[in-house]
């Protein structure tokens, strides 16, 4: 019997300044299957992320779509609930593309620039480390403010 996964709160404490950057991972089900890193799905997902950013729901610093999960570095407006923002996007994607997501998501607030660079490097190298591409710049499912896309 597998242990029950603990549900963690994602509320932003009042003392956190607006514009904090979060490292977020969202996983699809089943794990180990290429559900997301397909030309028709991957580009569409990046477009939905950009659209929501244009509406002011979040600010994407970096997003990398992997076969069964997505890594983000993102910020949220001070009056935005991370849970509601991510949850609404997951529900929309599930409804439009029949993607099943794992319950909840992983989120960690970054605390300094060194940590930001470390997390960005980890995210960009994820496709290389998983043997999906030889060079990070060749992975097509990336939205990066540094690269323009």
Secondary structure by P-SEA (a helix, b strand, c coil): ccccbbbbbcccccccccccccbbbbbcccccccccccaaaaaaaaaaaaaaaaaccccccbbbbccccccccccccccccaaaaaaaaaaaaaaacccccccbbbbbbbccaaaaaaaaaaaaaccccccccccccccccbbbccccc
